[in-house]
């Protein structure tokens, strides 16, 4: 069965500064966790992890990224 969309939860790891993303399969068959140093790398890591996790033809059509806490932009 092909999922239409999955949603990754994203938080910044305070110790390393990296973004950590996770998705838990709602039917209890595992999930995906990955990380990236910046948003571009995180996106690449998520796409690669999703492709590896799902069988060919079963990759979700959309991948949503939800930030658990909103990023704060500060002036330097």
C-alpha distances in whole Angstrom, upper triangle without the diagonal:
4,7,10,12,13,17,19,22,25,29,32,33,37,38,37,36,33,30,27,23,21,17,16,13,13,12,14,13,15,16,18,21,23,27,29,32,32,29,29,29,26,24,24,23,20,19,20,18,15,15,16,14,10,10,11,9,7,10,10,12,15,16,19,22,24,27,28,32,33,34,38,40,44,47,48
4,6,9,11,14,17,20,23,27,30,31,35,36,35,34,30,27,25,21,19,16,16,12,13,13,16,14,16,15,16,20,21,24,26,30,29,26,26,26,23,21,21,21,18,16,17,16,13,13,15,13,9,9,10,8,5,7,6,8,11,13,16,19,21,24,26,29,30,32,35,37,41,44,45
4,6,7,11,14,17,20,24,27,29,32,34,32,31,28,25,22,19,16,13,13,10,11,12,14,14,15,13,15,18,20,22,24,28,27,24,24,24,21,19,20,19,16,15,17,15,12,13,15,13,10,12,13,10,7,7,5,7,9,10,12,16,17,21,22,26,27,28,32,34,38,40,42
4,7,11,14,17,20,24,27,29,32,34,33,31,28,24,23,19,17,14,15,13,13,15,17,17,18,16,17,19,21,23,24,28,26,23,23,24,21,18,20,20,16,15,18,17,13,14,17,15,13,14,14,12,9,9,5,5,6,9,11,14,16,20,22,25,25,27,31,32,36,39,41
4,7,10,13,16,20,23,25,28,31,29,28,24,21,19,16,14,11,13,11,12,14,16,16,16,14,14,16,18,20,21,24,23,20,20,21,18,15,17,17,13,13,16,15,11,14,16,14,13,15,16,14,11,9,5,6,5,6,7,11,13,16,18,21,22,23,27,29,32,35,37
4,7,10,13,17,20,22,25,27,26,25,21,18,16,12,10,7,9,9,10,13,14,14,13,11,11,13,14,17,18,22,21,18,19,19,16,14,16,15,11,12,14,13,10,13,15,12,12,15,16,15,12,10,7,9,7,5,6,9,10,14,15,19,20,21,25,27,31,34,35
4,6,9,13,16,19,22,24,23,22,19,15,13,10,8,6,9,10,11,14,15,16,14,11,11,12,13,15,17,20,18,16,17,17,14,13,15,14,11,12,15,13,11,15,16,14,15,18,19,19,16,13,10,11,9,6,5,6,7,10,11,15,16,18,21,24,27,30,32
4,6,10,13,15,19,21,20,18,15,11,10,6,5,5,8,10,12,16,16,16,13,10,9,9,10,11,13,16,15,13,15,15,11,11,13,12,9,11,13,11,10,14,15,14,15,19,20,20,17,14,12,14,11,7,6,5,6,8,10,13,14,16,20,22,25,28,30
4,7,10,13,16,18,18,16,14,10,8,5,5,6,9,12,14,17,17,17,15,12,10,10,11,11,13,16,15,13,16,16,12,12,15,14,11,14,16,14,14,18,19,17,18,22,24,24,21,18,16,17,14,11,9,6,5,6,6,10,12,13,17,20,23,26,28
4,7,10,13,15,14,12,10,7,6,4,7,9,12,16,17,21,20,20,17,14,12,10,10,9,10,12,12,10,13,13,10,11,14,13,11,14,16,15,15,19,19,18,20,24,25,26,23,20,18,19,16,12,10,7,6,5,6,8,10,11,14,17,20,23,24
4,6,9,12,12,10,9,6,5,7,9,12,15,18,20,23,22,23,20,16,14,12,11,10,11,12,12,11,15,14,11,13,16,15,14,17,19,17,18,22,22,21,23,27,29,29,27,23,22,23,20,16,14,10,9,6,6,7,9,9,13,15,18,21,22
4,6,9,8,6,6,4,6,9,12,15,18,21,23,27,25,25,22,19,16,13,12,9,10,9,10,10,14,13,11,14,16,15,15,18,20,18,20,23,23,23,26,29,31,31,29,26,25,26,22,19,17,13,12,9,9,9,10,9,12,14,16,19,20
4,6,6,5,5,6,7,10,13,16,19,22,24,27,25,26,22,19,17,13,12,9,10,10,11,13,16,15,13,16,18,16,16,20,21,19,21,24,24,23,26,30,32,33,30,27,27,28,25,21,20,16,15,12,12,11,13,12,15,17,18,21,21
4,6,5,8,9,10,14,16,20,22,26,28,31,29,29,25,23,21,17,16,13,13,12,13,15,19,17,16,19,21,19,20,24,24,23,25,28,28,27,30,34,36,37,34,31,30,31,28,25,23,19,18,14,13,12,14,13,14,16,17,20,19
4,6,8,11,12,15,18,21,23,27,29,32,30,30,26,24,21,17,16,13,14,12,14,17,20,18,17,21,22,20,21,24,25,23,26,28,28,28,31,34,36,38,35,32,32,33,30,27,25,21,21,18,17,16,18,16,17,19,19,22,21
4,5,9,10,14,17,21,23,26,29,32,29,29,25,23,20,16,14,11,10,9,11,14,17,15,14,18,19,17,18,22,22,21,23,26,25,26,29,32,34,35,33,30,30,31,28,25,24,20,20,17,17,17,18,16,17,18,19,21,20
4,7,9,13,16,20,23,26,28,31,30,29,26,23,20,16,14,10,9,7,9,12,14,13,12,16,17,16,17,21,21,21,23,25,25,26,29,32,33,35,33,29,29,30,27,23,21,18,17,14,15,14,15,12,14,15,16,18,17
4,6,10,13,17,20,23,26,29,27,26,23,20,17,13,10,7,6,4,7,9,12,10,9,12,14,12,14,17,17,17,19,22,22,22,25,28,30,31,29,26,25,26,23,20,19,15,15,13,14,14,15,13,15,16,18,20,20
4,7,10,14,17,20,23,25,24,24,20,17,14,11,9,5,5,6,7,7,10,9,7,10,12,11,11,15,16,15,17,19,20,20,22,26,27,28,26,23,22,23,20,16,15,11,12,10,11,12,12,11,14,16,18,21,21
4,7,11,13,17,19,22,21,20,17,14,11,7,6,4,7,9,10,10,13,11,8,11,13,10,10,14,14,13,15,18,18,17,20,24,25,26,24,21,20,22,19,15,14,11,11,10,11,12,14,14,17,19,21,24,25
4,7,10,14,16,19,18,18,14,11,8,6,5,6,8,11,12,11,13,12,8,10,12,9,8,11,13,11,12,15,15,14,17,21,22,23,20,17,17,18,16,12,11,8,9,9,10,12,14,14,18,20,23,26,27
4,7,10,13,15,14,14,11,7,6,4,6,9,12,15,15,14,16,15,11,12,14,11,9,12,13,10,11,14,14,13,15,19,21,22,19,16,15,17,15,12,11,9,10,11,11,14,16,17,21,23,26,30,31
4,6,9,12,11,11,9,5,5,7,9,12,15,18,18,17,18,17,13,14,15,13,10,12,14,11,10,13,14,11,13,16,19,19,16,14,12,15,13,10,10,10,10,12,12,16,18,20,23,26,29,32,33
4,6,9,8,8,6,4,7,9,12,15,18,22,22,20,22,21,17,17,19,16,13,15,16,13,12,15,15,12,13,17,19,20,16,15,14,17,15,13,13,13,13,15,15,18,21,23,26,29,32,35,37
4,6,6,6,6,5,8,11,14,18,21,24,25,23,24,23,19,19,20,18,15,16,17,14,12,15,14,11,11,14,17,17,13,13,12,15,15,13,14,15,16,18,18,22,24,26,29,32,35,39,40
4,5,8,9,9,12,15,18,21,24,27,27,25,27,26,22,22,23,21,18,19,20,17,15,18,18,14,14,17,20,19,15,15,14,17,16,15,15,16,16,19,18,22,24,27,30,33,36,40,42
4,6,8,10,13,16,20,23,26,30,30,28,29,28,25,24,25,23,20,21,22,18,16,19,18,14,14,16,19,19,15,16,15,18,18,17,18,20,20,23,22,26,28,30,34,37,40,44,45
4,6,8,12,15,18,22,25,29,29,28,29,27,24,24,25,22,20,21,21,18,16,19,18,14,14,17,20,20,17,17,17,20,20,19,19,20,20,23,22,25,28,30,34,37,40,43,44
4,7,10,14,17,21,24,28,28,27,28,26,23,23,23,20,18,19,19,15,14,16,15,11,11,13,17,18,14,15,15,19,19,18,19,20,21,23,23,27,29,31,34,37,40,43,44
4,7,10,13,17,21,24,25,24,25,23,20,20,21,18,15,17,17,13,12,15,13,10,11,14,18,19,15,15,15,19,19,17,18,18,19,21,20,24,26,28,32,34,37,40,41
4,7,10,14,17,21,22,20,21,20,16,17,17,14,12,14,14,10,10,13,12,8,10,14,17,18,15,13,13,17,16,14,15,15,16,18,17,21,23,25,28,31,34,37,38
4,7,10,14,17,18,17,18,16,13,13,14,11,9,11,11,7,7,11,10,7,10,14,17,18,15,13,13,16,15,12,13,13,14,16,16,20,22,22,26,28,31,34,35
4,7,11,14,15,15,16,14,11,12,13,10,8,12,11,8,10,13,12,11,14,17,20,21,18,16,16,19,17,14,14,13,14,14,15,17,20,20,24,26,28,31,32
4,7,11,12,12,13,10,8,10,10,6,7,10,10,7,10,13,12,12,15,18,20,22,20,17,17,19,17,14,14,12,14,14,15,17,19,19,22,24,26,29,29
4,7,9,9,11,8,6,9,10,7,8,11,11,10,13,15,15,15,18,22,23,25,23,19,19,21,19,15,15,12,14,13,14,16,17,16,19,21,23,26,26
4,5,7,8,5,4,8,8,7,9,12,12,12,14,16,17,18,20,24,24,26,24,21,21,22,19,16,16,13,15,14,16,17,17,15,18,19,21,23,23
4,7,8,6,7,10,11,10,12,15,15,16,18,20,20,21,24,27,28,29,28,24,24,25,23,19,19,15,17,15,17,17,17,15,17,17,19,21,20
4,6,5,6,9,10,11,12,14,15,16,18,20,21,22,24,27,28,29,28,24,23,24,21,18,17,14,15,13,16,16,15,13,15,15,17,19,18
4,5,5,6,9,10,10,12,14,15,16,18,20,21,22,26,26,26,25,21,20,20,17,14,13,10,12,11,14,15,14,12,14,14,17,19,20
4,5,5,6,9,10,11,13,14,16,17,19,20,22,25,24,25,24,20,20,20,17,15,14,12,15,15,18,18,17,15,18,17,20,22,22
4,5,5,6,9,10,11,12,14,15,17,18,20,23,23,24,23,20,20,20,18,15,16,13,16,15,18,19,19,17,19,19,22,24,24
4,5,5,6,9,10,10,12,14,15,16,18,21,22,23,22,18,18,18,16,13,13,10,12,12,15,16,16,15,18,19,21,24,24
4,5,5,6,9,10,11,12,14,15,17,20,20,20,19,15,15,15,13,10,10,9,12,13,16,18,17,16,19,20,23,25,26
4,6,5,6,9,10,11,12,14,16,18,18,19,19,15,16,16,14,12,13,12,16,17,19,21,21,20,23,23,26,28,28
4,6,5,6,9,10,11,12,14,17,18,19,18,15,16,17,15,12,14,12,15,16,18,20,21,20,23,24,26,29,29
4,5,5,6,9,10,10,12,15,16,17,16,12,12,14,12,9,10,9,13,14,16,19,19,19,23,24,27,29,30
4,6,5,6,9,10,11,14,14,15,14,10,11,12,10,8,11,11,15,17,19,22,22,22,25,26,29,31,32
4,6,5,6,9,10,13,13,15,14,11,13,14,14,12,15,15,18,19,22,24,25,24,27,28,31,33,34
4,5,5,6,9,12,13,15,13,11,12,14,14,12,14,14,17,18,20,23,24,24,27,28,31,34,34
4,5,5,6,10,11,12,10,7,8,11,11,9,12,13,16,18,20,23,24,24,28,29,32,35,36
4,6,6,8,8,10,9,6,9,11,12,11,15,16,19,21,23,26,27,27,31,32,35,37,38
4,6,8,9,12,11,9,12,15,15,14,17,18,21,23,24,27,29,29,32,33,36,39,39
4,7,9,12,10,8,11,14,15,13,16,17,19,22,23,26,28,28,32,33,37,39,40
4,6,8,6,5,8,12,13,13,16,18,20,23,24,28,29,30,34,35,38,41,42
4,6,5,7,10,13,15,16,19,21,24,27,28,31,33,33,37,39,42,44,45
4,5,7,10,12,15,16,20,22,25,28,30,33,34,34,38,39,42,45,46
4,6,9,10,13,15,19,21,24,28,30,33,33,34,38,39,42,45,46
4,6,9,12,13,16,19,22,25,27,30,31,32,36,37,41,43,45
4,6,9,10,13,16,19,22,24,27,28,28,32,33,37,40,41
4,6,7,10,13,16,20,21,25,25,26,30,31,35,38,39
4,7,10,14,16,20,22,25,25,26,30,31,35,37,39
4,6,10,13,16,19,22,21,22,26,27,31,33,35
4,7,10,13,16,18,18,20,23,25,28,31,32
4,6,10,12,15,15,16,20,22,25,28,30
4,7,10,12,12,13,17,18,22,25,27
4,6,9,9,11,15,17,21,24,26
4,5,6,8,12,14,18,21,23
4,7,9,12,16,19,22,24
4,6,9,13,15,19,21
4,6,10,13,16,19
4,7,10,13,15
4,6,10,12
4,7,9
4,6
4
